[in-house]
């Protein structure tokens, strides 16, 4: 084994969560109450504050093989040894093997990242951002609520792709697919397809709403 591959592989405590997919740079608040995970978090807080988040498919019952490392940014101890914590997504990883299962899972993981882009991603990134703004505008119109995108929306294509993916709701399997992609352009293209479909659906509903309001 070369020295570089030693750096890329490490043991990581693993936290499987039903239908939760964490992305790099994105926050994940957690409420820790299960005994084995209280043990895990107390151990982690004494070391580098890092653990892996893996999505559990509630239908198939399987645990995803690709996840995202989380770092504990803030924690608060509650009665009964429960904990509230805020974590932040770091780099993604692939589980090579499980080192142990009890009291909690520990895996041997390798870090993964997107391949260097072969084309300028800014036009695609701009298209996704515009679609996002269209979806938010139409959602606000339909719900008659003031919905706005955050001012600090990421401008780097890879970070924007993670932001969009983390804000898709009710589609954990789709989010897992986006997490596993190692091509920023492919991730943005898939998100553009999802947002276009959502925009068209919302636009059709907005037309219907306007039509009935005119009568």
Backbone as ProteinMPNN parsed JSONL, in Angstrom:
{"seq_chain_A": "XXXXXXXXXXXXXXXXXXXXXXXXXXXXXXXXXXXXXXXXXXXXXXXXXXXXXXXXXXXXXXXXXXXXXXXXXXXXXXXXXXXXXXXXXXXXXXXXXXXXXXXXXXXXXXXXXXXXXXXXXXXXXXXXXXXXXXXXXXXXXXXXXXXXXXXXXXXXXXXXXXXXXXXXXXXXXXXXXXXXXXXXXXXXXXXXXXXXXXXXXXXXXXXXXXXXXXX", "coords_chain_A": {"N_chain_A": [[0.852, -1.195, 0.0], [0.603, 2.191, -0.858], [1.886, 5.336, 0.455], [0.138, 7.418, -0.069], [-2.334, 6.154, -0.425], [-2.755, 5.223, 2.093], [-3.384, 7.533, 3.475], [-5.797, 8.118, 2.331], [-7.575, 6.24, 3.237], [-9.472, 5.31, 6.073], [-10.587, 4.39, 9.414], [-13.955, 4.839, 10.395], [-16.51, 5.895, 12.574], [-19.922, 4.989, 12.156], [-23.13, 6.3, 11.341], [-26.16, 5.311, 10.66], [-29.048, 6.626, 9.08], [-32.549, 6.805, 8.64], [-33.732, 7.605, 5.472], [-32.215, 9.95, 5.301], [-29.944, 12.019, 3.726], [-26.819, 13.264, 3.759], [-24.935, 16.058, 2.6], [-21.739, 17.39, 1.461], [-20.623, 20.436, 2.982], [-23.133, 21.093, 3.94], [-25.478, 21.689, 6.635], [-26.496, 19.559, 9.384], [-28.756, 19.029, 11.79], [-29.017, 17.122, 14.791], [-30.673, 14.843, 17.042], [-29.674, 13.018, 19.613], [-30.472, 10.063, 21.102], [-30.561, 7.305, 21.367], [-29.037, 4.584, 23.082], [-26.604, 3.302, 22.145], [-25.707, 5.17, 20.283], [-25.34, 7.37, 21.837], [-23.135, 6.552, 23.251], [-21.364, 6.407, 21.094], [-21.231, 9.129, 20.214], [-20.168, 10.399, 22.486], [-17.658, 9.23, 22.504], [-16.644, 10.154, 20.053], [-16.601, 12.911, 20.509], [-14.41, 13.1, 22.104], [-12.382, 12.699, 20.386], [-11.763, 13.373, 17.051], [-14.171, 14.545, 16.44], [-15.639, 13.6, 14.295], [-17.79, 11.66, 12.169], [-19.456, 9.171, 10.151], [-22.289, 9.622, 8.037], [-24.864, 7.626, 6.885], [-27.356, 6.736, 4.531], [-30.349, 5.041, 5.269], [-32.429, 2.845, 3.609], [-35.781, 2.793, 4.013], [-37.653, 1.147, 2.85], [-36.365, -1.031, 1.504], [-34.641, -1.635, 3.517], [-31.915, -1.685, 3.493], [-28.51, -0.432, 3.977], [-26.935, 2.406, 2.687], [-23.961, 2.458, 0.64], [-22.351, 4.558, 0.13], [-21.578, 7.556, 1.728], [-21.556, 10.587, 3.744], [-19.139, 12.363, 5.523], [-19.569, 13.73, 8.743], [-19.02, 16.575, 10.784], [-18.963, 17.453, 14.179], [-20.164, 20.479, 15.15], [-21.355, 21.924, 17.154], [-22.607, 21.108, 20.38], [-25.098, 20.088, 22.769], [-25.812, 19.013, 25.956], [-28.475, 17.096, 27.229], [-31.139, 16.211, 29.619], [-31.145, 12.783, 30.861], [-28.923, 11.885, 29.498], [-29.215, 12.429, 26.834], [-28.524, 14.126, 23.679], [-28.28, 17.182, 21.875], [-27.19, 18.166, 18.733], [-25.306, 20.078, 16.341], [-24.225, 19.38, 13.181], [-21.86, 19.392, 10.449], [-21.605, 18.749, 7.009], [-18.81, 17.133, 5.577], [-16.259, 15.673, 3.686], [-17.118, 13.2, 1.162], [-17.561, 9.595, 1.323], [-16.784, 6.11, 0.682], [-17.847, 2.996, 1.863], [-15.639, 0.451, 2.534], [-15.392, -1.876, 4.008], [-16.986, -3.333, 6.906], [-15.674, -2.84, 10.049], [-16.389, -3.307, 12.654], [-19.505, -4.105, 14.357], [-20.725, -3.616, 16.785], [-20.475, -1.657, 19.865], [-21.588, 0.115, 18.123], [-21.633, 0.75, 14.565], [-18.551, 0.577, 12.825], [-16.667, 1.554, 10.113], [-14.304, 0.746, 7.515], [-13.235, 3.171, 5.444], [-13.026, 4.857, 2.247], [-12.119, 8.01, 0.948], [-14.026, 9.939, -1.375], [-14.25, 12.043, -4.258], [-15.398, 14.614, -6.562], [-14.578, 14.254, -10.038], [-12.087, 16.192, -11.8], [-13.464, 18.958, -13.619], [-14.249, 18.837, -17.123], [-15.14, 20.805, -18.694], [-16.288, 24.246, -18.819], [-18.205, 24.972, -16.084], [-19.85, 27.026, -15.371], [-21.991, 28.128, -17.05], [-23.928, 26.054, -16.882], [-24.296, 25.965, -14.15], [-25.413, 28.501, -13.756], [-27.806, 28.162, -15.133], [-29.096, 26.239, -13.528], [-29.355, 27.726, -11.184], [-31.107, 29.765, -12.065], [-33.391, 28.25, -12.686], [-33.971, 27.361, -10.135], [-34.679, 29.77, -8.925], [-36.97, 30.33, -10.379], [-38.639, 28.212, -9.549], [-38.904, 28.782, -6.814], [-40.163, 31.289, -6.967], [-42.609, 30.635, -8.214], [-43.617, 28.815, -6.342], [-43.977, 30.499, -4.167], [-45.98, 32.131, -5.192], [-48.103, 30.335, -5.544], [-48.578, 29.406, -2.928], [-49.014, 31.699, -1.65], [-47.175, 32.811, 0.052], [-44.276, 34.354, 1.514], [-41.533, 33.392, 0.091], [-38.121, 33.011, -0.094], [-34.899, 32.704, -1.631], [-31.818, 31.959, 0.066], [-29.471, 34.609, 0.714], [-26.846, 33.936, 0.64], [-26.438, 31.95, -1.274], [-24.574, 29.31, -2.683], [-21.942, 30.081, -4.994], [-20.067, 28.638, -6.329], [-19.899, 25.974, -8.658], [-19.82, 23.172, -7.789], [-20.437, 23.318, -5.051], [-22.917, 24.55, -5.236], [-24.335, 22.514, -6.47], [-24.419, 20.646, -4.406], [-25.938, 22.08, -2.549], [-28.442, 22.364, -3.825], [-29.144, 19.642, -4.107], [-29.332, 18.865, -1.41], [-31.57, 20.211, -0.636], [-33.751, 19.06, -1.816], [-36.894, 17.577, -1.361], [-38.363, 14.704, 0.198], [-37.384, 12.775, -1.504], [-35.378, 10.704, -1.059], [-33.966, 8.563, -2.262], [-33.297, 9.596, -4.755], [-31.689, 11.711, -3.915], [-29.604, 10.219, -2.798], [-28.547, 9.061, -5.081], [-27.565, 11.375, -6.337], [-25.624, 12.089, -4.487], [-23.798, 10.04, -4.82], [-22.761, 10.46, -7.326], [-19.821, 11.329, -9.148], [-19.264, 13.41, -10.746], [-19.499, 16.686, -11.336], [-20.819, 18.115, -13.362], [-22.674, 16.227, -14.337], [-24.245, 15.93, -12.061], [-25.342, 18.511, -11.778], [-26.726, 18.65, -14.21], [-28.679, 16.656, -13.853], [-30.064, 17.789, -11.741], [-31.008, 20.071, -12.998], [-32.859, 18.892, -14.701], [-34.727, 17.867, -12.814], [-35.544, 20.253, -11.56], [-36.607, 21.619, -13.751], [-38.793, 20.005, -14.411], [-40.25, 20.316, -12.034], [-40.693, 23.071, -12.083], [-42.291, 23.326, -14.403], [-44.548, 21.882, -13.625], [-45.431, 23.44, -11.432], [-45.897, 25.837, -12.777], [-48.039, 25.16, -14.429], [-49.98, 24.682, -12.495], [-50.156, 27.243, -11.444], [-51.26, 28.653, -13.598], [-53.782, 27.45, -13.708], [-54.748, 28.271, -11.248], [-54.826, 31.043, -11.58], [-56.731, 31.146, -13.636], [-59.077, 30.203, -12.402], [-59.339, 32.132, -10.452], [-60.001, 34.334, -11.896], [-62.577, 33.92, -12.645]], "CA_chain_A": [[0.0, 0.0, 0.0], [1.415, 3.405, -0.934], [1.599, 6.28, 1.534], [-1.031, 8.235, -0.432], [-3.563, 5.402, -0.203], [-2.944, 5.146, 3.542], [-4.047, 8.777, 3.871], [-7.15, 8.152, 1.776], [-8.422, 5.222, 3.878], [-9.443, 5.383, 7.536], [-11.754, 3.855, 10.112], [-14.89, 5.917, 10.703], [-17.779, 5.488, 13.197], [-20.987, 5.202, 11.171], [-24.441, 6.606, 11.9], [-27.182, 5.15, 9.623], [-30.275, 7.38, 9.351], [-33.597, 6.541, 7.645], [-34.088, 8.623, 4.485], [-31.442, 11.19, 5.443], [-28.722, 12.038, 2.916], [-26.031, 14.459, 4.069], [-24.023, 16.496, 1.533], [-20.66, 18.275, 1.91], [-20.899, 21.869, 3.236], [-24.514, 21.307, 4.397], [-25.687, 21.405, 8.053], [-27.433, 18.504, 9.774], [-29.019, 18.977, 13.231], [-29.345, 15.773, 15.25], [-31.069, 14.615, 18.436], [-29.116, 11.694, 19.918], [-31.11, 9.505, 22.3], [-30.354, 5.855, 21.467], [-27.884, 4.33, 23.952], [-25.342, 3.02, 21.435], [-25.234, 6.376, 19.607], [-24.832, 8.255, 22.893], [-21.76, 6.058, 23.456], [-20.592, 6.795, 19.911], [-20.988, 10.576, 20.195], [-19.241, 10.723, 23.575], [-16.325, 8.795, 22.047], [-16.242, 11.052, 18.97], [-16.307, 14.237, 21.082], [-13.076, 13.043, 22.703], [-11.362, 12.55, 19.338], [-11.748, 14.435, 16.028], [-15.539, 15.038, 16.261], [-16.128, 13.217, 12.968], [-18.413, 10.352, 11.976], [-20.074, 9.061, 8.836], [-23.741, 9.503, 7.941], [-25.274, 6.758, 5.775], [-28.813, 6.678, 4.38], [-31.01, 3.738, 5.352], [-33.636, 2.766, 2.795], [-36.793, 2.187, 4.872], [-38.412, 0.145, 2.089], [-35.517, -2.21, 1.317], [-33.964, -1.93, 4.772], [-30.462, -1.711, 3.32], [-27.747, 0.779, 4.282], [-26.16, 2.855, 1.515], [-22.526, 2.192, 0.698], [-21.677, 5.852, 0.017], [-22.143, 8.524, 2.663], [-20.833, 11.845, 3.906], [-18.581, 12.556, 6.852], [-20.121, 14.88, 9.466], [-18.206, 17.075, 11.892], [-19.784, 18.086, 15.21], [-19.813, 21.894, 15.293], [-21.883, 22.389, 18.445], [-23.432, 20.087, 21.036], [-25.734, 20.464, 24.032], [-26.228, 17.817, 26.702], [-29.829, 17.183, 27.757], [-31.388, 15.189, 30.642], [-31.115, 11.365, 30.439], [-27.748, 11.683, 28.616], [-29.494, 12.735, 25.425], [-27.735, 15.252, 23.172], [-28.631, 17.88, 20.636], [-25.954, 18.629, 18.118], [-25.299, 20.579, 14.974], [-23.075, 18.844, 12.448], [-21.67, 19.961, 9.113], [-21.085, 17.775, 6.063], [-17.434, 17.31, 5.097], [-16.055, 14.947, 2.438], [-17.877, 11.962, 0.965], [-16.76, 8.377, 1.469], [-17.358, 4.816, 0.321], [-17.496, 1.964, 2.853], [-14.929, -0.693, 1.949], [-15.805, -3.025, 4.822], [-17.323, -3.016, 8.292], [-14.648, -3.324, 10.967], [-17.168, -3.908, 13.738], [-20.924, -3.761, 14.333], [-21.218, -3.257, 18.113], [-21.852, -1.221, 20.153], [-22.065, 0.835, 16.948], [-20.877, 0.354, 13.375], [-17.338, 1.279, 12.416], [-16.305, 1.066, 8.781], [-13.084, 1.181, 6.838], [-13.784, 3.959, 4.336], [-12.119, 5.629, 1.381], [-12.718, 9.285, 0.553], [-14.275, 10.116, -2.809], [-14.565, 13.417, -4.642], [-15.734, 14.772, -7.978], [-13.468, 14.33, -10.984], [-11.913, 17.561, -12.296], [-14.364, 19.213, -14.75], [-13.626, 18.888, -18.451], [-15.691, 21.976, -19.378], [-16.686, 25.343, -17.935], [-19.489, 24.606, -15.476], [-20.612, 28.214, -14.975], [-23.292, 28.257, -17.725], [-24.84, 25.048, -16.321], [-24.566, 26.422, -12.799], [-26.332, 29.645, -13.886], [-29.108, 27.621, -15.542], [-29.693, 25.623, -12.342], [-29.748, 28.808, -10.265], [-32.307, 30.425, -12.593], [-34.505, 27.312, -12.487], [-34.248, 27.389, -8.705], [-35.404, 31.023, -8.662], [-38.316, 30.159, -10.968], [-39.399, 27.302, -8.683], [-39.208, 29.514, -5.578], [-41.132, 32.338, -7.302], [-43.905, 29.994, -8.458], [-44.064, 28.254, -5.058], [-44.453, 31.636, -3.376], [-47.24, 32.58, -5.79], [-49.14, 29.326, -5.283], [-48.871, 29.28, -1.495], [-49.227, 33.069, -1.156], [-46.233, 33.028, 1.154], [-43.033, 35.013, 1.117], [-40.442, 32.4, 0.07], [-36.948, 33.578, -0.766], [-33.645, 31.947, -1.558], [-30.848, 32.65, 0.927], [-28.556, 35.514, 0.003], [-25.528, 33.304, 0.522], [-26.495, 30.769, -2.143], [-23.207, 29.076, -3.185], [-21.726, 30.425, -6.405], [-19.208, 27.627, -6.95], [-20.773, 24.935, -9.214], [-19.909, 21.948, -6.987], [-21.167, 23.637, -3.816], [-24.323, 24.79, -5.61], [-24.946, 21.197, -6.739], [-24.699, 20.044, -3.096], [-27.018, 22.855, -1.919], [-29.704, 21.985, -4.481], [-29.431, 18.237, -3.766], [-29.724, 18.751, 0.001], [-32.867, 20.863, -0.445], [-34.836, 18.301, -2.455], [-37.642, 16.965, -0.261], [-39.151, 13.503, -0.022], [-36.821, 11.928, -2.584], [-34.089, 10.267, -0.51], [-33.251, 7.702, -3.224], [-32.742, 10.521, -5.763], [-30.584, 12.405, -3.243], [-28.502, 9.273, -2.667], [-27.969, 8.959, -6.424], [-26.8, 12.606, -6.563], [-24.455, 12.037, -3.608], [-22.839, 9.056, -5.328], [-22.149, 10.942, -8.574], [-18.498, 11.941, -8.995], [-19.155, 14.329, -11.878], [-20.31, 17.864, -10.988], [-21.69, 18.451, -14.5], [-23.776, 15.252, -14.365], [-25.129, 16.228, -10.931], [-26.076, 19.732, -12.123], [-27.663, 18.332, -15.314], [-29.809, 15.928, -13.272], [-30.817, 18.77, -10.947], [-31.721, 20.92, -13.961], [-34.031, 18.095, -15.141], [-35.684, 17.83, -11.699], [-36.086, 21.607, -11.365], [-37.435, 21.95, -14.931], [-40.042, 19.272, -14.222], [-40.961, 20.968, -10.921], [-41.132, 24.396, -12.553], [-43.404, 23.14, -15.341], [-45.702, 21.449, -12.821], [-45.891, 24.601, -10.676], [-46.413, 26.825, -13.731], [-49.371, 24.688, -14.845], [-50.885, 24.927, -11.368], [-50.34, 28.7, -11.323], [-52.197, 29.04, -14.657], [-55.089, 27.002, -13.241], [-55.162, 29.132, -10.125], [-55.194, 32.345, -12.167], [-57.952, 30.962, -14.419], [-60.225, 30.107, -11.48], [-59.473, 33.394, -9.724], [-60.593, 35.33, -12.804], [-64.01, 33.663, -12.822]], "C_chain_A": [[0.885, 1.242, 0.0], [1.033, 4.348, 0.203], [0.354, 7.109, 1.223], [-2.334, 7.482, -0.173], [-3.817, 5.202, 1.283], [-3.71, 6.376, 4.038], [-5.51, 8.749, 3.46], [-8.102, 7.17, 2.459], [-8.315, 5.354, 5.393], [-10.653, 4.671, 8.113], [-12.635, 5.023, 10.536], [-16.119, 5.347, 11.41], [-18.924, 5.864, 12.26], [-22.353, 5.344, 11.838], [-25.479, 6.478, 10.785], [-28.468, 5.884, 10.025], [-31.307, 7.11, 8.268], [-33.877, 7.775, 6.781], [-33.403, 9.977, 4.688], [-30.153, 11.059, 4.636], [-28.012, 13.359, 3.201], [-25.089, 14.766, 2.909], [-22.915, 17.368, 2.117], [-21.137, 19.718, 1.986], [-22.292, 22.129, 3.803], [-24.682, 20.932, 5.871], [-26.67, 20.261, 8.285], [-27.6, 18.536, 11.292], [-29.456, 17.574, 13.632], [-29.775, 15.781, 16.715], [-30.659, 13.171, 18.758], [-29.743, 11.162, 21.209], [-30.863, 8.006, 22.466], [-29.023, 5.576, 22.184], [-26.578, 4.159, 23.172], [-24.804, 4.265, 20.737], [-24.816, 7.453, 20.601], [-23.385, 7.86, 23.218], [-20.864, 6.557, 22.322], [-20.23, 8.273, 19.946], [-20.036, 10.998, 21.312], [-17.806, 10.347, 23.205], [-15.777, 9.761, 21.006], [-15.837, 12.421, 19.51], [-14.925, 14.279, 21.73], [-11.976, 12.883, 21.646], [-11.503, 13.691, 18.314], [-13.142, 14.958, 15.664], [-16.145, 14.653, 14.899], [-16.725, 11.816, 12.955], [-19.088, 10.352, 10.609], [-21.58, 8.917, 8.916], [-24.076, 8.687, 6.697], [-26.792, 6.674, 5.725], [-29.301, 5.237, 4.469], [-32.27, 3.804, 4.505], [-34.717, 2.063, 3.611], [-37.607, 1.097, 4.176], [-37.607, -1.152, 1.984], [-34.783, -2.601, 2.599], [-32.451, -1.942, 4.674], [-29.817, -0.385, 3.684], [-26.898, 1.124, 3.071], [-24.672, 2.608, 1.729], [-21.702, 3.472, 0.614], [-22.371, 6.834, 0.948], [-21.295, 9.772, 2.727], [-20.366, 11.955, 5.354], [-19.202, 13.807, 7.47], [-19.161, 15.275, 10.577], [-19.122, 17.778, 12.888], [-19.285, 19.516, 15.434], [-20.216, 22.405, 16.676], [-22.687, 21.251, 19.067], [-23.945, 20.589, 22.382], [-26.214, 19.192, 24.719], [-27.586, 18.063, 27.353], [-30.006, 16.168, 28.887], [-31.365, 13.774, 30.04], [-29.969, 11.072, 29.472], [-28.049, 11.879, 27.135], [-28.644, 13.942, 24.998], [-28.409, 15.868, 21.959], [-27.323, 18.343, 20.034], [-26.184, 19.179, 16.718], [-24.043, 20.049, 14.314], [-23.025, 19.479, 11.063], [-21.037, 18.914, 8.201], [-19.68, 18.125, 5.585], [-17.278, 16.518, 3.791], [-16.897, 13.669, 2.378], [-16.947, 10.754, 1.078], [-17.532, 7.174, 0.942], [-16.91, 3.804, 1.359], [-16.843, 0.787, 2.132], [-15.299, -1.981, 2.684], [-16.191, -2.531, 6.209], [-16.286, -3.659, 9.197], [-15.308, -3.952, 12.194], [-18.6, -3.383, 13.69], [-21.423, -3.254, 15.688], [-20.125, -2.59, 18.95], [-22.457, -0.37, 19.032], [-21.161, 0.477, 15.766], [-19.633, 1.234, 13.188], [-16.934, 0.692, 11.072], [-14.923, 1.53, 8.362], [-13.558, 1.89, 5.572], [-12.67, 4.581, 3.493], [-12.844, 6.908, 0.976], [-12.94, 9.324, -0.948], [-14.579, 11.584, -3.08], [-14.872, 13.479, -6.133], [-14.467, 14.803, -8.821], [-13.309, 15.781, -11.44], [-12.802, 17.795, -13.526], [-13.605, 19.314, -16.066], [-14.163, 20.066, -19.268], [-16.053, 23.032, -18.345], [-18.093, 25.06, -17.396], [-20.369, 25.821, -15.161], [-21.942, 28.379, -15.717], [-24.341, 27.291, -17.166], [-25.258, 25.448, -14.909], [-25.568, 27.586, -12.81], [-27.738, 29.181, -14.263], [-29.836, 27.012, -14.344], [-30.17, 26.691, -11.362], [-31.01, 29.517, -10.745], [-33.547, 29.544, -12.429], [-34.951, 27.301, -11.025], [-35.069, 28.632, -8.355], [-36.834, 30.955, -9.221], [-39.206, 29.311, -10.053], [-39.823, 28.02, -7.397], [-40.28, 30.579, -5.837], [-42.524, 31.747, -7.488], [-44.481, 29.387, -7.172], [-44.649, 29.36, -4.182], [-45.814, 32.112, -3.879], [-48.388, 31.621, -5.441], [-49.546, 29.263, -3.816], [-49.198, 30.631, -0.857], [-48.404, 33.323, 0.104], [-44.993, 33.719, 0.619], [-41.888, 34.004, 1.22], [-39.279, 33.005, -0.713], [-35.756, 32.646, -0.632], [-32.701, 32.688, -0.617], [-29.903, 33.525, 0.111], [-27.193, 34.886, -0.225], [-25.578, 31.99, -0.259], [-25.103, 30.543, -2.747], [-23.069, 29.46, -4.665], [-20.762, 29.467, -7.104], [-20.082, 26.465, -7.416], [-20.927, 23.694, -8.337], [-20.715, 22.198, -5.713], [-22.64, 23.911, -4.093], [-25.032, 23.454, -5.834], [-25.274, 20.485, -5.429], [-25.882, 20.754, -2.425], [-28.369, 22.432, -2.491], [-30.104, 20.57, -4.059], [-29.94, 18.111, -2.332], [-31.101, 19.352, 0.266], [-34.005, 20.219, -1.238], [-35.565, 17.547, -1.345], [-38.382, 15.706, -0.696], [-38.638, 12.579, -1.108], [-35.424, 11.435, -2.171], [-33.288, 9.422, -1.501], [-32.59, 8.556, -4.31], [-31.56, 11.274, -5.167], [-29.362, 11.494, -3.116], [-27.781, 9.119, -4.003], [-27.093, 10.183, -6.722], [-25.532, 12.617, -5.714], [-23.377, 11.139, -4.201], [-22.159, 9.49, -6.618], [-20.797, 11.589, -8.278], [-18.193, 12.883, -10.161], [-20.089, 15.51, -11.597], [-21.289, 18.204, -12.104], [-22.899, 17.521, -14.543], [-24.767, 15.539, -13.243], [-25.976, 17.463, -11.246], [-27.096, 19.48, -13.234], [-28.891, 17.597, -14.782], [-30.69, 16.881, -12.458], [-31.598, 19.721, -11.854], [-32.974, 20.201, -14.47], [-35.121, 18.1, -14.06], [-36.354, 19.188, -11.536], [-36.972, 22.038, -12.532], [-38.802, 21.283, -14.804], [-40.892, 19.925, -13.134], [-41.512, 22.32, -11.364], [-42.348, 24.27, -13.467], [-44.688, 22.745, -14.614], [-46.303, 22.638, -12.062], [-46.501, 25.661, -11.594], [-47.818, 26.447, -14.187], [-50.395, 24.931, -13.739], [-51.172, 26.415, -11.2], [-51.327, 29.21, -12.368], [-53.625, 28.661, -14.242], [-55.623, 27.926, -12.141], [-55.623, 30.496, -10.644], [-56.513, 32.266, -12.9], [-59.179, 30.958, -13.505], [-60.429, 31.4, -10.712], [-60.134, 34.471, -10.564], [-62.098, 35.158, -12.902], [-64.831, 34.195, -11.658]], "O_chain_A": [[1.827, 1.325, 0.789], [-0.01, 4.182, 0.835], [-0.4, 7.465, 2.128], [-3.325, 8.079, 0.246], [-4.963, 5.03, 1.698], [-4.573, 6.271, 4.908], [-6.366, 9.292, 4.159], [-9.316, 7.263, 2.275], [-7.22, 5.491, 5.938], [-11.619, 4.384, 7.406], [-12.142, 6.061, 10.977], [-16.723, 4.403, 10.902], [-18.903, 6.929, 11.642], [-22.687, 4.613, 12.77], [-25.675, 7.429, 10.029], [-28.921, 5.779, 11.165], [-30.978, 7.179, 7.083], [-34.213, 8.844, 7.291], [-33.936, 11.016, 4.299], [-29.375, 10.124, 4.828], [-28.54, 14.435, 2.918], [-24.516, 13.858, 2.308], [-23.112, 18.016, 3.146], [-21.944, 20.167, 1.172], [-22.613, 23.275, 4.121], [-24.088, 19.952, 6.32], [-27.567, 20.029, 7.474], [-26.697, 18.121, 12.017], [-30.185, 16.913, 12.892], [-29.316, 16.596, 17.514], [-31.239, 12.222, 18.229], [-29.564, 11.745, 22.279], [-30.944, 7.487, 23.58], [-28.019, 6.24, 21.93], [-25.57, 4.788, 23.493], [-23.59, 4.419, 20.603], [-24.037, 8.345, 20.265], [-22.527, 8.717, 23.43], [-19.763, 7.057, 22.551], [-19.074, 8.64, 19.737], [-19.186, 11.864, 21.103], [-16.86, 11.056, 23.549], [-14.609, 10.146, 21.053], [-14.869, 13.022, 19.046], [-14.337, 15.349, 21.889], [-10.789, 12.926, 21.968], [-11.373, 14.859, 18.681], [-13.292, 15.718, 14.706], [-17.063, 15.318, 14.417], [-16.24, 10.908, 13.631], [-19.266, 11.402, 9.991], [-22.096, 8.183, 9.758], [-23.633, 9.008, 5.595], [-27.442, 6.553, 6.763], [-28.75, 4.335, 3.837], [-33.085, 4.713, 4.663], [-34.6, 0.868, 3.882], [-38.181, 0.229, 4.834], [-38.095, -2.229, 2.326], [-34.357, -3.746, 2.756], [-31.77, -2.185, 5.671], [-30.476, 0.654, 3.701], [-26.23, 0.264, 2.497], [-24.194, 2.557, 2.862], [-20.524, 3.492, 0.97], [-23.598, 6.933, 0.958], [-20.427, 9.996, 1.883], [-21.118, 11.671, 6.286], [-19.345, 14.828, 6.798], [-18.564, 14.419, 11.229], [-19.956, 18.597, 12.501], [-18.147, 19.736, 15.848], [-19.513, 23.21, 17.286], [-23.371, 20.513, 18.358], [-23.305, 21.407, 23.043], [-26.937, 18.392, 24.125], [-27.814, 19.112, 27.955], [-29.12, 15.34, 29.103], [-31.549, 13.609, 28.834], [-30.039, 10.109, 28.708], [-27.232, 11.536, 26.281], [-28.118, 14.676, 25.835], [-29.018, 15.181, 21.138], [-26.45, 18.851, 20.737], [-27.122, 18.797, 16.018], [-22.935, 20.239, 14.816], [-24.013, 20.028, 10.574], [-20.055, 18.271, 8.571], [-19.399, 19.271, 5.235], [-18.09, 16.68, 2.88], [-17.326, 13.136, 3.402], [-15.728, 10.868, 0.948], [-18.752, 7.21, 0.78], [-15.73, 3.749, 1.705], [-17.435, 0.2, 1.226], [-15.493, -3.031, 2.072], [-15.78, -1.452, 6.635], [-16.045, -4.864, 9.127], [-14.859, -4.978, 12.705], [-18.878, -2.357, 13.07], [-22.426, -2.542, 15.749], [-18.951, -2.915, 18.774], [-23.668, -0.156, 18.987], [-20.058, -0.037, 15.952], [-19.67, 2.451, 13.367], [-16.867, -0.527, 10.915], [-14.439, 2.573, 8.802], [-14.209, 1.28, 4.724], [-11.55, 4.798, 3.955], [-14.043, 6.888, 0.696], [-12.129, 8.798, -1.71], [-15.109, 12.282, -2.216], [-14.636, 12.522, -6.87], [-13.427, 15.303, -8.393], [-14.288, 16.526, -11.466], [-12.888, 16.923, -14.391], [-12.479, 19.807, -16.12], [-13.711, 20.307, -20.388], [-16.116, 22.751, -17.148], [-19.047, 24.927, -18.163], [-21.511, 25.659, -14.731], [-22.94, 28.736, -15.09], [-25.502, 27.663, -16.996], [-26.416, 25.292, -14.522], [-26.464, 27.643, -11.968], [-28.732, 29.727, -13.785], [-31.033, 27.232, -14.157], [-31.25, 26.577, -10.783], [-31.885, 29.838, -9.941], [-34.621, 30.032, -12.075], [-36.142, 27.242, -10.721], [-36.029, 28.558, -7.588], [-37.777, 31.458, -8.611], [-40.367, 29.643, -9.814], [-40.96, 27.882, -6.947], [-41.193, 30.755, -5.03], [-43.505, 32.29, -6.981], [-45.689, 29.44, -6.943], [-45.684, 29.179, -3.541], [-46.692, 32.454, -3.087], [-49.489, 32.047, -5.091], [-50.722, 29.086, -3.499], [-49.599, 30.708, 0.304], [-48.856, 33.945, 1.066], [-44.701, 33.671, -0.576], [-41.34, 33.787, 2.301], [-39.442, 33.451, -1.848], [-35.624, 31.906, 0.342], [-32.772, 33.912, -0.51], [-29.581, 33.215, -1.036], [-26.473, 35.248, -1.155], [-24.857, 31.042, 0.052], [-24.508, 31.484, -3.272], [-23.959, 29.199, -5.474], [-20.652, 29.481, -8.33], [-20.931, 26.004, -6.654], [-22.043, 23.207, -8.155], [-21.569, 21.393, -5.341], [-23.507, 23.555, -3.296], [-26.185, 23.281, -5.439], [-26.289, 19.794, -5.339], [-26.727, 20.106, -1.807], [-29.317, 22.175, -1.75], [-31.255, 20.325, -3.697], [-30.867, 17.346, -2.063], [-31.731, 19.041, 1.276], [-35.1, 20.777, -1.32], [-34.926, 16.944, -0.483], [-38.947, 15.637, -1.788], [-39.362, 11.703, -1.581], [-34.429, 11.712, -2.841], [-32.066, 9.55, -1.574], [-31.467, 8.278, -4.732], [-30.541, 11.458, -5.833], [-28.228, 11.936, -3.3], [-26.552, 9.054, -4.049], [-26.01, 10.05, -7.291], [-24.488, 13.093, -6.159], [-22.186, 11.436, -4.099], [-21.106, 8.961, -6.975], [-20.643, 12.305, -7.288], [-17.037, 13.119, -10.511], [-21.311, 15.362, -11.616], [-22.444, 18.54, -11.843], [-24.023, 17.974, -14.761], [-25.978, 15.414, -13.431], [-27.184, 17.466, -11.011], [-28.198, 20.028, -13.206], [-30.014, 17.875, -15.204], [-31.916, 16.781, -12.489], [-32.712, 20.129, -11.524], [-34.022, 20.822, -14.65], [-36.296, 18.312, -14.359], [-37.573, 19.275, -11.392], [-37.967, 22.735, -12.336], [-39.834, 21.905, -15.053], [-42.104, 20.072, -13.29], [-42.653, 22.668, -11.059], [-43.318, 25.014, -13.326], [-45.775, 23.216, -14.95], [-47.52, 22.825, -12.047], [-47.491, 26.303, -11.243], [-48.687, 27.31, -14.316], [-51.528, 25.334, -14.003], [-52.289, 26.805, -10.857], [-52.139, 30.089, -12.079], [-54.557, 29.449, -14.403], [-56.797, 28.298, -12.128], [-56.648, 31.03, -10.221], [-57.331, 33.182, -12.818], [-60.181, 31.615, -13.785], [-61.557, 31.739, -10.354], [-60.747, 35.399, -10.036], [-62.821, 36.108, -13.201], [-66.055, 34.061, -11.652]]}, "name": "protein", "num_of_chains": 1, "seq": "XXXXXXXXXXXXXXXXXXXXXXXXXXXXXXXXXXXXXXXXXXXXXXXXXXXXXXXXXXXXXXXXXXXXXXXXXXXXXXXXXXXXXXXXXXXXXXXXXXXXXXXXXXXXXXXXXXXXXXXXXXXXXXXXXXXXXXXXXXXXXXXXXXXXXXXXXXXXXXXXXXXXXXXXXXXXXXXXXXXXXXXXXXXXXXXXXXXXXXXXXXXXXXXXXXXXXXX"}
